[in-house]
C-alpha cells in the first residue's frame, strides 16, 4: 500500500513493545545485571558481546557494532524492509498499521516504481534461467560444463543465458507489459541516440544475477561466449543498482552459512562461482570497481574478518592499497583484515582447480595481516638503513594511522612503528595527536545506518570521542536516560541559548519534544531521531553507562542548569541573584555561599 507510516504510530508501537521479548524469541539471552546478554546473531563469536537493555529498549553488540531498537533488529535479523518490520511488530500487538497519504499520487507513484523494478528484474532473471535450459542455451550450458560447474551451483547462483539475438529479452518483457522505456531505465536495453533504435544490452552471454543481501535482483553481469567485447559486461548504474555499493555473491554466502565468520573478497563473479563449486562458499566479488568504504561497511556488518584476494602483479598491489585506504577508518578493535596475493598468472578460479580446496583455504588462513601489509607497502622502495628513508617510511605509516579509530590496534601499530624505527612511541603518539587535533574523526563503521522506507543505507556518520563528556553532553545524556527530567527545566532556554557546545542545539530540540508530552521513554525519543546524525549522537549517549544513581539524577541536572546560567551571568548579576534568594529566606548551599564570597572578593579587587 502506498503512503508513509505516521511517526506517531511508530512512537506508540515502540512504547508498547519490549525489545527483550523480540530479541529473545530469536537469540538465547541470559540476565546480566540490569541487561540481558547472549551470542550476537549478526557475527560469529564464542563469548557473548551482545547486550539488550530493557531500560533503554536498545540492543548493542560490542563485537561487530550492530545496535538499534526492536524495529531495527527485525530488519537485520529477518531481512525485512522498514514497513515490513513495522507490520510484523504491529501484528504481535494486534494493531493495524495506518498510512498517511495513501491516496497521494506521488506516494502511489513511488510505490509503483519500487514494485516495477522488483517485478522487471525478477522477470528478467527467470527469462535468462529458462533460456539456459532451452535449445538456444546450449552454448551457455557447454561453457558452464567446461568450467566444471554443477547443476546445484548453477541453481544456487541463478545463472542463466542471454540469447544471441537483438530483441529476445525486449520482446519477452513487452509481452509481459513492460515498456521499452522502463527496460532502458533499468539497464536491460540500450537506446541509440542517433537512430532511436533500442535493443538488448546482453546478447550471447552467460548471465549472473547480481542480488542484494536479501536476494532481490538489482542488476546483471554477463560473460560473453563469442568474440564480442567487453568480455565481462555489468548493468549500468540504475535507480536500484550501484556498483560501488554491491558485492556479488553476498546473498549466496549468507544462504550457505547464516553464521559466517569470514568473507573472501575476489575480483570477478566467475571466481566466486568457481570457489563455491569447490566448497568455498564465503567468497564475494566487487563489480569492476575498487573496494569502497560502503563495501567494507557491508562486509563488517556480517563478519569479523575480511580477506582481500588480489593478483600478485603491480595492478593487484595497487588495488590492495586502495582497499587498505577504504578499510582503515572502520578497523575498530575485534575486526581483522588480511591480504592474499596470488602467484603470478593465477586467479582464484585457476588456483583452486590446480591446488584444491584445502590448499586454497590454507592460503586464506595464512594471508598477510593488515599490519604486515601496511608496513610492507610503506617500506617498498626504501632503504630503512638511511635516515631520510626511515623518515618517509614513518610519515607514510603515520598518515595511515591517522585514519584508524582509537583502540588497541592503533596503539600496537604505533608500538611496532617505534620498534622498526628506533624512535620512542610517545614521540609518534604526540605527532599523531598534533596532526589529527583539528581533523574530524573518521567513521569507524559501527554507527547505525539510516533507515527509511526503502531499507538500509551503508552510510555512516563521524564518531565522537569516547573521552569525558562535556557538561552539555552530560545534561543531554541525563535527558536521554530519563526523559521525565525535562519537567524540571526552566521554561526559557537561556541556559543553552548561546552556548558554543555542539550539543546545545540538540539539547534544545530534545527538550521541546519532551515538553510536547509524546516522548516519555528513551526508546520513543531515540526512534524520533532515528536515521539522522542527531539520532546517532543520542544513541551514542544512550549506550554510555550513566554512573549517576537514579536518586541523584534530578539534583545533577539542576546543578548543571545552574552552572550554565551562571556562565551567562555577569558577576554582578550573579551576586544580585544569590542575594535575592538569601533575602527571600532561602538557605544557600555551602557551595553557593563560597561562590558568593569569591564574587565579593573579586569585585573588590
TAZIJO-V574836 format. One record per backbone hydrogen bond with DSSP energy under -0.5 kcal/mol. NH is the residue of the N-H (numbers start at 0). CO is the residue of the C=O. E is the energy in kcal/mol with one decimal. If there is no record, write none. Layout:
NH;CO;E, NH;CO;E
This chain:
3;99;-1.2, 5;3;-0.5, 8;5;-0.6, 9;5;-1.7, 10;6;-2.7, 11;7;-2.1, 12;8;-2.8, 13;9;-2.5, 14;10;-1.7, 15;11;-0.9, 15;12;-0.9, 16;12;-1.4, 18;16;-0.6, 20;17;-0.6, 21;17;-1.8, 22;18;-2.8, 23;19;-2.4, 24;20;-1.2, 25;22;-1.9, 26;22;-2.4, 28;26;-0.7, 29;36;-2.6, 31;34;-3.5, 34;31;-1.7, 35;51;-2.3, 36;29;-2.9, 37;49;-2.1, 42;39;-0.5, 43;259;-1.0, 48;37;-0.5, 49;37;-1.6, 50;48;-0.6, 50;59;-3.0, 51;35;-2.9, 52;57;-3.4, 53;33;-0.6, 53;51;-0.6, 56;52;-1.1, 57;52;-1.5, 58;67;-2.7, 59;50;-2.6, 60;65;-2.5, 61;48;-2.7, 61;59;-0.5, 64;60;-1.4, 67;58;-1.9, 72;68;-2.2, 73;69;-2.0, 74;70;-2.1, 75;71;-2.3, 76;72;-3.2, 77;73;-2.1, 79;73;-0.6, 79;74;-0.9, 81;451;-0.5, 84;80;-2.5, 85;81;-2.2, 86;82;-2.4, 87;83;-2.4, 88;84;-2.6, 89;85;-2.7, 90;86;-2.2, 91;87;-1.1, 92;88;-0.7, 92;89;-0.9, 93;90;-0.7, 94;89;-2.6, 97;95;-0.6, 99;3;-3.9, 103;100;-1.8, 107;103;-2.5, 108;104;-2.1, 109;105;-2.2, 110;106;-2.1, 111;107;-2.4, 112;108;-2.2, 113;109;-2.1, 114;110;-2.2, 115;111;-2.4, 116;112;-2.1, 117;113;-2.1, 118;114;-2.7, 119;115;-2.7, 120;116;-2.4, 121;117;-1.8, 122;118;-2.5, 123;119;-2.1, 124;120;-2.1, 125;121;-2.3, 126;122;-2.2, 127;123;-2.4, 128;124;-2.1, 129;125;-2.7, 130;126;-2.3, 131;127;-1.5, 132;128;-1.1, 132;129;-0.5, 133;129;-0.6, 133;130;-0.7, 136;133;-1.6, 137;134;-1.5, 140;136;-2.5, 141;137;-2.7, 142;138;-1.9, 143;139;-2.3, 144;140;-2.3, 145;141;-2.3, 146;142;-1.7, 147;144;-1.5, 148;143;-2.3, 153;149;-2.3, 154;150;-2.3, 155;151;-2.8, 156;152;-2.1, 157;154;-1.4, 158;153;-2.1, 159;206;-2.4, 160;127;-2.1, 161;204;-3.1, 162;160;-0.6, 164;162;-2.2, 170;166;-2.5, 171;167;-1.9, 172;168;-2.8, 173;169;-2.4, 174;170;-2.1, 175;171;-0.8, 176;173;-1.8, 177;172;-2.8, 178;176;-0.6, 182;178;-1.7, 183;179;-2.5, 184;180;-2.2, 185;181;-1.7, 186;183;-1.8, 187;182;-2.5, 188;182;-1.2, 189;198;-3.1, 191;189;-0.6, 191;196;-3.1, 192;190;-0.6, 195;191;-2.6, 198;189;-1.8, 199;165;-3.2, 200;187;-2.6, 202;200;-0.6, 203;161;-1.0, 203;162;-0.9, 204;161;-1.2, 205;222;-2.6, 206;159;-2.4, 207;220;-3.3, 208;206;-0.6, 209;218;-2.9, 210;208;-0.7, 211;215;-2.5, 214;211;-2.2, 217;209;-3.1, 218;209;-1.4, 220;207;-2.0, 221;232;-3.0, 222;205;-2.6, 223;221;-0.6, 223;230;-2.6, 224;203;-2.0, 225;203;-0.5, 232;221;-2.3, 234;219;-2.1, 237;240;-2.1, 241;239;-0.5, 244;241;-2.1, 245;241;-1.7, 247;284;-2.7, 249;246;-1.3, 252;248;-2.4, 253;249;-2.0, 254;250;-2.2, 255;251;-1.9, 256;252;-1.6, 259;256;-0.7, 262;304;-1.8, 263;281;-2.6, 264;262;-0.5, 264;306;-3.1, 265;263;-0.6, 265;283;-3.1, 271;267;-1.5, 272;268;-2.1, 273;269;-2.4, 274;270;-2.4, 275;271;-2.1, 276;272;-2.0, 277;273;-1.1, 278;275;-1.9, 279;274;-2.8, 280;278;-1.1, 283;263;-2.7, 284;247;-2.0, 285;265;-1.4, 287;285;-0.6, 295;291;-2.2, 296;292;-2.6, 297;293;-2.0, 298;294;-2.3, 299;295;-2.6, 300;296;-1.0, 301;297;-0.5, 301;298;-1.4, 302;298;-2.0, 303;260;-0.9, 304;260;-1.2, 305;335;-2.3, 306;262;-2.7, 307;305;-0.5, 307;337;-2.8, 308;264;-3.1, 308;306;-0.5, 309;307;-0.6, 309;339;-2.9, 311;341;-0.6, 316;312;-2.1, 317;313;-2.3, 318;314;-2.3, 319;315;-1.9, 320;316;-2.0, 321;317;-2.0, 322;318;-2.0, 323;319;-2.4, 324;320;-2.0, 325;321;-1.7, 326;322;-1.9, 327;323;-2.3, 328;324;-0.6, 329;326;-2.2, 330;327;-1.7, 331;329;-1.8, 334;331;-1.8, 335;303;-2.8, 337;305;-2.3, 338;367;-2.8, 339;307;-3.3, 340;338;-0.5, 341;309;-2.5, 341;339;-0.5, 345;342;-2.1, 350;346;-2.9, 351;347;-2.3, 352;348;-1.4, 353;349;-1.9, 354;350;-3.2, 355;351;-1.5, 359;355;-1.8, 360;356;-2.6, 361;357;-2.3, 362;358;-1.9, 363;359;-2.1, 364;360;-2.6, 365;361;-2.2, 366;363;-1.3, 367;338;-1.8, 369;336;-1.9, 372;368;-2.1, 373;369;-2.8, 374;370;-2.3, 375;371;-2.3, 376;372;-2.7, 377;373;-1.6, 378;374;-1.7, 379;375;-0.8, 381;378;-2.2, 383;381;-0.8, 385;382;-2.3, 389;385;-2.2, 390;386;-2.2, 391;387;-2.0, 392;388;-2.5, 393;389;-2.8, 394;390;-2.6, 395;391;-2.2, 396;392;-2.1, 397;393;-2.7, 398;394;-2.2, 399;395;-1.5, 400;396;-2.5, 401;397;-1.8, 402;399;-1.4, 403;400;-1.2, 404;327;-0.6, 410;406;-1.7, 411;407;-2.8, 412;408;-2.4, 413;409;-2.0, 414;410;-2.0, 415;411;-2.3, 416;412;-2.3, 417;413;-2.2, 418;414;-2.1, 419;415;-2.3, 420;416;-1.6, 421;417;-2.2, 422;417;-0.7, 426;423;-0.7, 427;423;-1.4, 428;424;-2.6, 429;425;-2.2, 430;426;-2.3, 431;427;-2.7, 432;428;-2.3, 433;429;-2.7, 434;430;-2.3, 435;431;-1.2, 436;432;-0.9, 438;435;-1.3, 451;454;-1.8, 454;451;-1.4, 456;449;-1.7, 473;469;-2.0, 474;470;-1.9, 475;471;-2.3, 476;472;-2.6, 477;473;-2.0, 478;474;-1.8, 479;475;-2.1, 480;476;-2.4, 481;477;-2.5, 484;481;-2.2, 485;482;-1.9, 486;483;-1.5, 487;484;-2.0, 488;485;-1.4, 495;492;-1.6, 496;492;-0.7, 496;493;-0.7, 503;500;-1.8, 506;502;-2.4, 507;503;-2.2, 508;504;-2.1, 509;505;-2.5, 510;506;-2.4, 511;507;-2.3, 512;508;-1.9, 513;509;-2.5, 514;510;-2.4, 515;511;-1.1, 516;513;-1.1, 517;512;-0.7, 518;512;-0.5, 519;517;-0.8, 524;520;-2.0, 525;521;-2.6, 526;522;-2.0, 527;523;-1.6, 528;524;-1.1, 529;525;-0.6, 529;526;-0.7, 531;528;-1.2, 534;528;-0.7, 535;531;-2.0, 536;532;-1.9, 537;533;-2.4, 538;534;-2.5, 539;535;-2.0, 540;536;-2.0, 541;537;-2.4, 542;538;-1.9, 543;539;-1.1, 546;544;-0.8, 551;548;-1.5, 552;548;-0.6, 552;549;-1.0, 555;551;-2.0, 556;552;-2.4, 557;553;-2.5, 558;554;-2.5, 559;555;-2.1, 560;556;-2.5, 561;557;-2.3, 562;558;-2.1, 563;559;-2.5, 564;560;-2.4, 565;561;-2.3, 566;562;-2.0, 567;563;-1.1, 567;564;-0.6, 568;564;-1.0, 568;565;-0.5, 573;569;-2.4, 574;570;-2.4, 575;571;-2.8, 576;572;-2.2, 577;573;-2.3, 578;574;-2.7, 579;575;-2.3, 580;576;-1.8, 581;577;-2.1, 582;578;-2.8, 583;579;-1.4, 584;581;-1.5, 585;580;-1.9, 587;585;-0.6, 592;588;-2.6, 593;589;-2.4, 594;590;-2.1, 595;591;-2.4, 596;592;-2.2, 597;593;-2.3, 598;594;-2.2, 599;595;-2.2, 600;596;-2.4, 601;597;-2.2, 602;598;-1.9, 603;599;-1.4, 604;600;-0.8, 604;601;-0.5
